[in-house]
Amino acid sequence: ASAACVGSGRWAGCVRRLSMAKSKFEYVRDFEADDTCLPNCWIVVRLDGRNFHRFSEQHEFKKPNDDRALQLMTKCAQTVMQELEDIAIAYGQSDEYSFVFKKKSRWFKRRASKFMTHVVSQFASSYVFYWKDYFKDQQLLYPPGFDGRIVLYPSNQNLKDYLSWRQADCHINNLYNTVFWMLVQRSGLTPVQAQDRLQGTLAGDKNEILFSEFNINYNNEPLMYRKGTVLIWQKTNEVMTKKIKLPKEAEEKEVEVTRTKTKVVPLHCDIIGDQFWEEYPEILAEDS
């Protein structure tokens, strides 16, 4: 409260009053819970679309998969990763995305609420911002919502199992949805009838329905639908044209310059087996 007063008139003394008020009310900070994430753990932020079943119907998403919606989700995830470079890898399918922060990340002093709110808010605002780039003829009828959660995984194997779980979930859901919508769209069943038809069926049964009734080999469906999308950092070479003036030359000349940039690259591949992790060991490296 020893700060000098500044200004004149009704503003005089404002610095002193603000300083005193800060000291008087600062005790409320003690009510904040400590949400610091444990050290040496992978921090996974998973977000999901809120009530996206209704959202997809209102905005006329194609069933069982809408390329526009999936590509928009990936664009938003790339934006998040470019904003928060401590994300080592991300995985997405349908209306969800998981972002994996490095074990040694010190972003936001490892506060869980900061991780989650920053990821979800950046993703949600990007979804609205980039909507028109993917849904050119479809107006955004209302703001979409996303919820998030944080889970810590202490070992590399725990993290790999988590990502394997999400990819297995992608396969199970997409196989079911593919058969379901074929029964509705091409066989004329109602949604309830299609659901009853599929009740109790195994993966082999669903594959047989697709092949025998609709001449569809599920293994030939796009990898983006069956495997989801993996986002990793990769170095890429970009060729640019630059104007330079050479010694003893009167005019500028255009020359091609190659620059190496690290970009967020989408992959549609298997991450359950060992091949992916052997091909990209830097993802799990301690000093990555």
Disulfide bonds with the S-S distance in Angstrom:
none
